[in-house]
Amino acid sequence: MSPRRALALAALALAAALPARAQEAFPARPIQVVNPYPAGGATDLMARAMAAGLQQRLGQPVVVVNRDGAAGAVGTLGVARSAPDGYALAFVPALVLSVLPVTQPNSGLRPDALRPICQMFANAQAIAVRADSPLRNLADLVAAAKAAPGAVTYGSLGIASIPHLAILQWARAAGIEVTHVPYRGDGAVMTDALAGRIDFAAIVLGSASGRTDMRLLAVFDTARNPAFPEVPTAAEQGFDVAPTSFGGLMAPAGTPPERLARLEAACAEVAGDEVYRAAARRALQPAAYHTGAAAFADRLARDVAEKAELLRGIEPAR
């Protein structure tokens, strides 16, 4: 056989093999899930519970990698710039697409950088005061703020964090002015609230778990949380605001729809599995923590628009 003929036959064989490879069952190798925050948090534990469930259903290792930095921008951008093949995913809160593109305009993140696959968590926010505080409900807090505009202070885990934005949204609805004091975490916020250095704390609800030295005035959610059935929502107290930190599994834009669908179906099974449900209970998740891709995308779009409005006037990072 001549070299030219051998080369032609080899080319034909390669061409015939390409469609088979293109239609190769997904996944055919390990999947990496990036959590852009440090290990050990409630959301990280849920990511690992989800990964274990996905691994059972997809037949390939699913590994969670923590890649923190720049308030979540580093790990998120790394996934967004990965090959859109379904093997590099992100387990992230919506804020990486609704808040960070505004507060970190030079980060490279954009609201359309990732495609939602499934919502897997929803962290409610709450207002907390010292157990012996004279403030008993939101009406008391509004009255105090109106009596001395700007004098009432509160802390949150940082500028443009979801607890901070929750108070901004609520204060606008209430027609009051309160002064924000940023901290680096909920623990420091609650310490200063207990010491009387700030009047109230804006926290992630889960941070109040097991605390007897603080009293919750309200939960920002659409329904009361099963872990705190006695605490009314802000809506029950006359304020139609329910900002939550929701999120889940996302993939780089451009990932093939059939692979997204495969992952979405596996997520739905994991969300109903008792192992994941137990992790959700430990993280004080509401009953409706899971949705499919379409509902997740719709909620994300609303969040992008809402946060753009709330963030007006907040100085972006340089």
C-alpha positions as CSV (number, residue, x, y, z in Angstrom):
1,M,0.0,0.0,0.0
2,S,1.3,3.4,-1.0
3,P,2.0,6.0,1.8
4,R,-0.6,8.3,0.2
5,R,-3.3,5.6,0.2
6,A,-2.4,4.7,3.8
7,L,-2.7,8.3,4.8
8,A,-6.1,8.6,3.1
9,L,-7.4,5.5,4.9
10,A,-6.2,6.8,8.2
11,A,-8.0,10.1,7.6
12,L,-11.2,8.2,6.8
13,A,-10.9,6.2,9.9
14,L,-10.4,9.3,12.0
15,A,-13.4,11.0,10.4
16,A,-15.6,8.0,11.1
17,A,-14.5,8.0,14.7
18,L,-15.3,11.7,15.3
19,P,-19.1,11.4,15.4
20,A,-18.8,8.5,17.9
21,R,-16.6,10.7,20.1
22,A,-18.9,13.7,19.7
23,Q,-21.8,11.5,20.9
24,E,-19.7,10.0,23.8
25,A,-21.9,9.5,26.9
26,F,-21.6,12.3,29.4
27,P,-19.9,12.3,31.8
28,A,-16.9,10.2,30.7
29,R,-14.4,11.5,33.3
30,P,-14.4,13.2,36.7
31,I,-16.3,16.4,37.3
32,Q,-14.9,19.3,39.4
33,V,-17.3,21.5,41.4
34,V,-15.7,24.8,42.5
35,N,-16.9,26.5,45.7
36,P,-15.4,30.0,45.6
37,Y,-15.3,30.3,49.4
38,P,-13.3,28.6,52.2
39,A,-14.1,25.1,53.3
40,G,-16.2,24.4,56.4
41,G,-19.2,26.7,55.9
42,A,-22.8,25.5,55.7
43,T,-22.9,26.0,51.9
44,D,-19.7,24.1,51.5
45,L,-21.1,21.2,53.5
46,M,-24.1,21.2,51.2
47,A,-21.9,21.3,48.1
48,R,-20.1,18.2,49.3
49,A,-23.4,16.4,50.1
50,M,-24.6,17.3,46.6
51,A,-21.3,16.1,45.0
52,A,-21.6,12.7,46.8
53,G,-25.2,12.3,45.4
54,L,-24.2,13.3,41.9
55,Q,-21.3,10.9,41.9
56,Q,-23.7,8.0,42.6
57,R,-26.0,9.0,39.8
58,L,-23.5,10.1,37.2
59,G,-21.1,7.2,37.6
60,Q,-18.0,9.5,37.8
61,P,-16.1,11.1,40.6
62,V,-17.5,14.6,41.5
63,V,-14.9,16.5,43.4
64,V,-15.5,19.8,45.3
65,V,-12.6,22.3,45.2
66,N,-12.5,25.4,47.4
67,R,-11.0,28.3,45.4
68,D,-11.7,31.5,47.4
69,G,-10.6,35.1,46.9
70,A,-12.1,38.5,46.1
71,A,-15.4,37.7,47.8
72,G,-16.0,34.7,45.5
73,A,-14.9,36.3,42.2
74,V,-11.7,34.3,41.8
75,G,-13.2,30.8,41.8
76,T,-16.3,31.9,39.9
77,L,-14.3,33.5,37.1
78,G,-12.1,30.4,36.9
79,V,-15.2,28.3,36.1
80,A,-16.6,30.9,33.8
81,R,-13.4,30.8,31.7
82,S,-13.2,27.0,31.7
83,A,-14.1,24.8,28.7
84,P,-17.9,24.7,28.4
85,D,-18.1,20.9,28.5
86,G,-19.8,20.2,31.8
87,Y,-16.7,19.0,33.6
88,A,-16.0,22.3,35.4
89,L,-19.0,23.6,37.5
90,A,-19.6,26.1,40.2
91,F,-21.6,25.8,43.4
92,V,-22.3,29.5,44.1
93,P,-24.8,32.0,45.5
94,A,-26.6,34.2,43.0
95,L,-24.7,37.2,44.2
96,V,-21.6,36.2,42.2
97,L,-23.6,37.2,39.1
98,S,-26.0,39.9,40.5
99,V,-23.7,41.7,43.0
100,L,-20.0,41.1,42.1
101,P,-20.3,42.4,38.5
102,V,-21.5,45.7,40.1
103,T,-19.2,46.0,43.1
104,Q,-16.2,44.5,41.3
105,P,-16.6,45.9,37.7
106,N,-13.0,45.1,36.8
107,S,-13.2,41.4,37.9
108,G,-14.3,40.2,34.5
109,L,-17.6,38.7,35.9
110,R,-20.8,39.3,34.0
111,P,-24.4,38.3,34.8
112,D,-24.4,35.9,31.9
113,A,-21.0,34.3,32.7
114,L,-22.7,31.1,34.0
115,R,-25.7,29.0,33.1
116,P,-28.0,27.9,36.0
117,I,-28.4,24.1,36.3
118,C,-30.3,23.8,39.6
119,Q,-31.0,25.8,42.7
120,M,-29.8,23.8,45.7
121,F,-29.9,26.2,48.6
122,A,-31.7,29.4,49.9
123,N,-30.3,31.1,53.0
124,A,-32.7,33.5,54.8
125,Q,-31.5,36.6,56.4
126,A,-32.6,37.9,59.8
127,I,-32.6,40.8,62.2
128,A,-31.2,40.0,65.7
129,V,-30.9,41.9,68.9
130,R,-29.7,41.2,72.5
131,A,-32.0,38.9,74.4
132,D,-32.7,41.8,76.8
133,S,-33.3,44.4,74.1
134,P,-36.4,46.6,74.5
135,L,-36.9,46.1,70.8
136,R,-39.5,43.3,70.4
137,N,-40.4,43.5,66.7
138,L,-39.9,45.5,63.5
139,A,-42.5,48.1,64.6
140,D,-40.4,48.9,67.6
141,L,-37.3,49.2,65.4
142,V,-39.0,51.5,63.0
143,A,-40.2,53.7,65.8
144,A,-36.7,54.0,67.2
145,A,-35.3,54.8,63.8
146,K,-37.9,57.5,63.1
147,A,-37.3,59.0,66.5
148,A,-33.6,59.5,65.8
149,P,-32.9,59.3,62.0
150,G,-29.5,57.8,61.4
151,A,-28.7,57.2,65.0
152,V,-29.8,53.6,65.1
153,T,-26.8,51.4,64.0
154,Y,-26.6,47.9,62.7
155,G,-23.8,45.5,61.5
156,S,-23.5,43.1,58.7
157,L,-20.8,40.9,57.3
158,G,-19.7,43.5,54.8
159,I,-20.7,46.2,52.3
160,A,-22.9,44.7,49.6
161,S,-23.3,41.4,51.4
162,I,-26.8,40.0,51.3
163,P,-27.6,40.9,54.9
164,H,-26.5,44.5,54.2
165,L,-28.7,44.6,51.1
166,A,-31.6,43.0,53.0
167,I,-31.5,46.0,55.4
168,L,-31.2,48.5,52.6
169,Q,-34.3,47.0,50.9
170,W,-36.2,46.8,54.2
171,A,-35.2,50.4,55.3
172,R,-36.4,51.8,52.0
173,A,-39.8,50.0,52.4
174,A,-40.1,51.2,56.0
175,G,-39.1,54.8,55.1
176,I,-36.3,55.0,57.7
177,E,-32.6,55.8,57.9
178,V,-30.3,53.5,59.8
179,T,-26.4,53.5,59.9
180,H,-24.5,50.5,58.6
181,V,-21.3,49.3,60.3
182,P,-19.5,46.6,58.1
183,Y,-17.7,43.6,59.7
184,R,-15.8,40.6,58.4
185,G,-18.3,38.0,59.6
186,D,-21.5,37.3,61.4
187,G,-19.6,36.3,64.6
188,A,-18.1,39.8,65.0
189,V,-21.5,41.4,64.2
190,M,-23.2,39.5,67.0
191,T,-20.4,40.1,69.4
192,D,-20.8,43.8,69.0
193,A,-24.6,43.7,69.1
194,L,-24.3,41.8,72.4
195,A,-21.8,44.4,73.8
196,G,-24.2,47.2,72.8
197,R,-21.8,48.8,70.3
198,I,-24.5,48.5,67.6
199,D,-28.2,48.4,68.0
200,F,-29.0,45.3,65.9
201,A,-27.4,42.7,63.8
202,A,-28.3,41.8,60.2
203,I,-27.2,38.1,59.8
204,V,-27.6,35.0,57.9
205,L,-30.3,33.0,59.7
206,G,-28.1,30.0,60.2
207,S,-25.7,32.0,62.4
208,A,-28.5,32.3,65.0
209,S,-28.7,28.5,65.4
210,G,-28.4,27.5,69.0
211,R,-28.0,31.0,70.4
212,T,-29.9,31.9,73.5
213,D,-28.2,35.3,74.1
214,M,-30.0,36.9,71.1
215,R,-33.6,37.4,70.0
216,L,-34.7,37.4,66.4
217,L,-37.1,40.2,65.4
218,A,-37.8,39.0,61.9
219,V,-36.8,36.6,59.1
220,F,-36.5,37.8,55.5
221,D,-38.2,35.0,53.6
222,T,-41.5,34.0,52.1
223,A,-42.4,31.8,55.0
224,R,-41.3,31.1,58.6
225,N,-38.3,28.9,58.9
226,P,-39.0,25.5,60.5
227,A,-36.0,26.0,62.9
228,F,-37.5,29.2,64.2
229,P,-41.3,28.8,63.9
230,E,-42.0,31.5,66.5
231,V,-40.2,34.2,64.5
232,P,-42.4,36.1,62.0
233,T,-41.3,37.1,58.6
234,A,-40.9,40.8,57.6
235,A,-43.9,40.3,55.4
236,E,-46.1,39.2,58.3
237,Q,-45.1,42.5,60.0
238,G,-46.2,44.6,57.1
239,F,-43.0,44.8,54.9
240,D,-43.2,43.0,51.6
241,V,-39.5,42.3,51.3
242,A,-37.9,38.8,51.3
243,P,-34.3,39.0,50.2
244,T,-32.5,35.7,50.5
245,S,-29.1,34.4,49.5
246,F,-30.0,31.6,47.0
247,G,-27.9,29.6,44.7
248,G,-26.7,26.2,43.5
249,L,-25.0,24.5,40.6
250,M,-24.0,26.5,37.5
251,A,-21.9,25.8,34.4
252,P,-19.9,28.0,32.0
253,A,-22.0,29.7,29.3
254,G,-22.0,27.7,26.1
255,T,-22.2,24.3,27.8
256,P,-24.2,21.9,25.6
257,P,-27.9,21.8,26.5
258,E,-28.0,18.0,26.6
259,R,-25.2,18.0,29.3
260,L,-27.0,20.7,31.3
261,A,-30.2,18.6,31.1
262,R,-28.3,15.5,32.3
263,L,-26.9,17.4,35.3
264,E,-30.2,19.0,36.1
265,A,-32.0,15.7,36.2
266,A,-29.3,14.3,38.5
267,C,-29.6,17.3,40.8
268,A,-33.4,16.8,41.1
269,E,-32.8,13.3,42.3
270,V,-30.1,14.4,44.8
271,A,-32.3,17.2,46.2
272,G,-34.9,14.6,47.2
273,D,-32.4,12.2,48.7
274,E,-32.4,11.9,52.4
275,V,-28.7,12.5,52.7
276,Y,-29.0,15.9,51.1
277,R,-32.2,16.7,52.9
278,A,-30.4,16.0,56.2
279,A,-27.6,18.4,55.2
280,A,-30.3,21.0,54.3
281,R,-31.9,20.6,57.7
282,R,-28.6,21.2,59.4
283,A,-28.1,24.3,57.3
284,L,-31.5,25.6,58.3
285,Q,-32.8,25.5,54.8
286,P,-36.4,26.3,53.9
287,A,-38.6,23.5,52.6
288,A,-38.4,24.9,49.0
289,Y,-34.6,25.0,48.6
290,H,-34.5,23.2,45.2
291,T,-35.8,24.3,41.8
292,G,-34.9,23.3,38.2
293,A,-32.9,25.3,35.7
294,A,-35.8,27.4,34.3
295,A,-37.1,28.6,37.7
296,F,-33.5,29.1,38.9
297,A,-32.7,31.2,35.8
298,D,-35.9,33.3,36.2
299,R,-35.1,34.0,39.9
300,L,-31.6,34.9,39.0
301,A,-32.7,37.4,36.3
302,R,-35.0,39.1,38.9
303,D,-32.2,39.2,41.4
304,V,-29.8,40.8,38.9
305,A,-32.4,43.6,38.3
306,E,-33.2,44.0,41.9
307,K,-29.6,44.2,43.1
308,A,-28.7,46.7,40.3
309,E,-31.3,49.0,41.8
310,L,-30.2,48.4,45.4
311,L,-26.5,48.9,44.6
312,R,-27.0,52.4,43.2
313,G,-24.9,54.8,45.2
314,I,-22.6,52.1,46.6
315,E,-19.0,52.8,45.6
316,P,-17.6,49.9,43.6
317,A,-14.3,48.3,44.4
318,R,-11.3,49.6,42.4
